[in-house]
């Protein structure tokens, strides 16, 4: 099974409500879909969701990276020679992690189809389903409370609360969510790099003193400030989740060596795909550091790949794979099965993606 061509196309999926964080606001998911074609007729699917404020990519840069750099390197590559194919992909260009992730996901999809094995079994086969949280976008405290009640009524028991725009208002937002969710819901706080070290410590100490029972705080300070992240960790009791600070295994090693975070959030759009994500898992296992499986605002296509990895590895203990639950429609046929907060992978070969509706191919 050899690669003959890589097609790219665009999908757009409207959201139920706008997705708002300290970094951006979006009303729909816009992603680049790839179809890696082979001489056997088998096709592998992947997806890149470019997130400029985090990965520095755009639709145009993803398309250019794939057609100008990746296609020439991968044409005629043998899917059975997975290591050689992935090395060629990795060396095609630097960075451009979402573009690489999309193609690599499709290559793994083909590898699973070639040997008729689902991706999660190929990568470890630890379990078949995982539970995700649901994001509460940053809005007024009253609107966030309403969104919280809606999420609880939909069956979600774990909520991720977006903050980071106004320290004083953020405390009110989190209190409103806790009051609306009740005492038994699990609440995670995500500042998306929006706080200073001083504000992060002050806010979290206030929440701790109020006994709001926050499970963790995600990326409270800017991504490059590893020392600041460690300072926050050392001064509060609430566990820290490193997200934007960790793109690569080297980043993960630095965070672990510095003891700058309690958990590491793995996202395929940051790591450049599954192989680098697996390396982060291996590092985390060596040091006993639990991992999250997260996603950008992706469709069920690449979330399926993330769910397979989360099901494969026991070191991934928590998931934030809620973007399909935030969508009005779903153009993906096949793939992970979603029932409220539960994502279940199937025994279909590879990712199990059958088709994608509404793609505008280049």
Residue pairs with C-beta under 8 A, 6 or more apart in sequence:
1 38
1 39
1 40
1 42
1 78
1 79
1 80
1 110
1 114
2 38
2 39
2 76
2 77
2 78
2 79
3 36
3 37
3 38
3 74
3 75
3 76
3 77
3 79
3 85
4 37
4 38
4 39
4 75
4 76
5 36
5 37
5 71
5 75
6 34
6 35
6 36
6 37
6 66
6 67
6 70
6 71
6 74
6 103
6 106
7 34
7 35
7 37
7 361
7 362
8 32
8 33
8 34
8 35
8 62
8 63
8 66
8 67
8 361
8 362
9 32
9 33
9 35
9 359
9 360
9 361
9 362
10 30
10 31
10 32
10 33
10 59
10 359
10 360
11 29
11 30
11 31
11 33
11 299
11 331
11 356
11 358
11 359
11 360
12 28
12 29
12 30
12 358
13 28
13 29
13 31
13 299
13 327
13 328
13 329
13 330
13 331
14 27
14 28
14 327
14 328
14 329
15 26
15 27
15 28
15 29
15 326
15 327
15 328
16 326
16 327
16 328
17 137
17 147
17 326
18 25
18 26
18 27
18 137
19 25
19 26
19 27
19 135
19 137
19 297
19 326
20 137
20 138
20 139
20 162
21 137
21 138
21 162
21 164
21 190
21 192
22 138
22 162
22 163
22 164
22 165
22 191
22 192
22 193
22 194
23 53
23 54
23 192
23 193
23 194
24 51
24 52
24 53
26 297
29 49
29 297
29 298
29 299
29 323
29 327
30 49
30 59
31 47
31 48
31 49
31 298
31 299
31 301
31 302
32 47
32 48
32 49
32 50
32 59
32 62
32 63
32 66
32 98
32 99
32 102
33 45
33 46
33 47
33 102
33 301
33 356
33 359
34 45
34 46
34 47
34 48
34 66
34 102
34 103
34 106
35 43
35 44
35 45
35 106
36 43
36 44
36 45
36 46
36 74
36 103
36 106
36 107
36 109
36 110
37 43
38 44
38 79
38 110
42 110
42 113
42 114
43 110
44 105
44 106
44 107
44 108
44 109
44 110
44 113
44 350
45 105
45 106
45 109
45 301
45 351
45 353
45 356
46 101
46 102
46 103
46 104
46 105
46 106
46 107
46 109
46 301
46 302
46 305
47 102
47 105
47 298
47 299
47 301
47 302
48 57
48 62
48 98
48 99
48 101
48 102
48 269
48 302
49 98
49 269
49 296
49 297
49 298
49 299
49 302
50 57
50 58
50 59
50 61
50 62
50 98
51 57
51 98
51 269
51 296
51 297
52 58
54 244
54 269
54 270
54 296
55 97
55 98
55 269
55 270
56 95
57 96
57 97
57 98
57 99
61 96
61 99
62 96
62 98
62 99
62 102
63 362
65 92
65 93
65 96
65 99
65 100
66 99
66 102
66 103
69 92
69 93
69 96
70 89
70 92
70 93
70 99
70 100
70 103
72 92
73 88
73 89
73 91
73 92
74 85
74 88
74 89
74 92
74 103
74 107
77 84
77 85
77 88
78 84
78 85
79 85
79 107
79 110
79 111
79 114
80 111
80 114
82 107
82 111
85 107
86 104
86 107
86 273
86 275
89 100
89 103
89 104
89 107
89 273
90 100
90 272
90 275
92 100
96 272
97 247
97 269
97 270
97 271
97 272
97 273
98 269
98 296
100 272
100 273
101 268
101 269
101 271
101 272
101 273
101 302
102 302
103 273
104 272
104 273
104 274
104 275
105 268
105 273
105 274
105 302
105 305
105 351
108 119
108 122
108 273
108 274
108 305
108 350
108 351
109 119
109 305
109 350
109 351
109 353
110 350
111 122
111 350
112 118
112 119
112 122
112 349
112 350
112 351
113 349
113 350
115 122
115 349
116 349
117 349
118 308
118 345
118 346
118 347
118 348
118 349
118 350
118 352
119 305
119 308
119 309
119 312
119 345
119 350
119 351
120 126
120 128
120 307
120 308
120 309
120 311
120 312
120 345
121 312
122 312
123 274
123 278
123 308
123 309
123 312
123 313
124 312
124 313
124 314
125 311
125 312
126 311
126 312
126 313
126 314
127 311
128 311
128 344
128 345
129 311
129 342
129 343
129 344
129 345
130 293
130 307
130 310
130 311
130 316
130 319
130 321
130 342
130 343
131 158
131 319
131 341
131 342
131 343
132 158
132 319
132 320
132 321
132 322
132 325
132 341
132 342
132 343
133 156
133 158
133 159
133 160
133 186
133 188
133 318
133 319
133 320
133 322
133 341
134 151
134 154
134 156
134 158
134 159
134 160
134 322
134 325
134 326
134 341
135 159
135 160
135 162
135 190
135 320
135 322
135 326
136 144
136 147
136 148
136 151
136 159
136 160
136 161
136 162
136 177
137 144
137 147
137 162
138 144
138 162
138 163
138 164
138 165
138 173
139 147
139 173
140 173
141 169
141 172
141 173
141 175
141 176
142 176
144 161
144 173
144 176
144 177
144 180
145 176
145 177
145 179
145 180
146 180
148 159
148 176
148 177
148 180
148 181
149 180
151 159
152 180
152 181
152 182
152 185
154 325
154 340
155 340
155 341
156 325
156 340
156 341
157 184
157 185
157 186
157 341
158 185
158 186
158 187
158 188
158 341
159 177
159 181
159 185
159 186
159 187
159 188
160 188
160 189
160 190
160 218
160 320
160 322
161 173
161 174
161 177
161 187
161 188
161 189
161 190
162 190
162 192
163 170
163 173
163 174
163 189
163 190
163 191
163 194
164 170
164 190
164 191
164 192
164 193
164 194
164 195
165 194
167 195
167 199
167 202
167 203
170 191
170 195
170 203
171 203
171 206
171 207
174 187
174 189
174 207
174 212
174 214
175 210
175 212
177 187
178 185
178 187
178 212
178 213
181 187
183 213
186 215
187 212
187 213
187 214
187 215
188 214
188 215
188 216
188 217
188 218
188 241
188 320
189 207
189 214
189 216
189 217
189 218
190 217
190 218
190 219
190 243
191 200
191 217
191 218
191 219
191 220
191 221
192 218
192 219
192 244
193 219
193 220
193 221
193 222
193 223
193 244
194 220
195 203
195 220
195 221
196 221
197 221
197 225
197 228
197 231
197 232
200 217
200 220
200 221
200 232
200 236
201 231
201 232
201 235
201 236
204 214
204 217
204 220
204 232
204 236
204 238
205 235
205 236
207 214
207 238
208 214
208 236
208 237
208 238
214 238
215 238
215 239
216 238
216 239
216 240
216 241
216 262
216 263
217 232
217 236
217 238
217 239
217 240
217 241
218 240
218 241
218 243
218 265
219 229
219 241
219 242
219 243
219 244
219 245
219 265
220 229
220 232
220 240
221 228
221 229
221 232
222 228
223 244
223 245
224 245
226 245
226 254
226 255
226 258
226 260
227 258
227 260
229 240
229 242
229 245
229 255
229 260
229 261
230 258
230 259
230 260
232 240
233 240
233 259
233 260
233 261
233 262
239 262
239 263
240 260
240 261
240 262
240 263
241 261
241 262
241 263
241 264
241 265
241 292
242 255
242 260
242 261
242 263
242 264
242 265
243 265
243 267
243 292
243 294
244 270
245 251
245 255
245 260
245 261
246 252
246 255
246 264
246 265
246 266
246 270
246 280
247 270
247 271
247 272
248 271
248 276
248 280
249 276
249 279
249 280
249 283
252 264
252 280
252 283
252 284
253 283
254 260
255 261
255 264
256 264
256 283
256 284
256 287
256 289
262 289
262 290
263 289
263 290
263 291
263 292
263 318
264 280
264 284
264 289
264 290
264 291
264 292
265 291
265 292
265 294
265 320
266 277
266 280
266 281
266 291
266 292
266 293
266 294
266 309
266 316
267 293
267 294
267 295
267 296
267 306
268 274
268 277
268 295
268 302
268 305
268 306
268 309
269 295
269 296
269 298
269 302
271 277
271 280
274 305
274 309
277 309
278 309
278 313
280 291
281 291
281 313
281 315
281 316
283 289
284 290
284 291
284 315
285 315
289 315
290 315
290 316
290 317
290 318
291 313
291 315
291 316
291 317
292 316
292 317
292 318
292 319
292 320
293 306
293 307
293 309
293 310
293 316
293 318
293 319
293 320
293 321
294 306
294 319
294 320
294 321
295 302
295 303
295 306
295 320
295 321
295 322
295 323
296 323
297 323
297 326
298 306
298 323
299 323
299 324
299 327
299 330
299 331
299 332
300 324
300 330
300 332
300 335
300 336
300 338
301 332
301 335
301 351
301 353
301 356
303 321
303 323
303 324
303 336
303 343
304 332
304 335
304 336
304 345
304 351
304 352
304 353
305 351
306 321
307 319
307 321
307 336
307 343
307 345
308 336
308 345
308 351
309 316
310 316
310 319
310 321
310 343
311 345
319 343
321 343
324 330
324 338
325 338
325 340
325 341
331 356
331 357
331 358
331 359
332 353
332 356
332 357
333 353
333 354
333 355
333 356
333 357
334 346
334 348
334 351
334 352
334 353
334 354
334 355
335 346
335 351
335 352
335 353
335 354
336 343
336 344
336 345
336 346
336 352
337 343
337 344
337 345
337 346
338 344
345 352
346 352
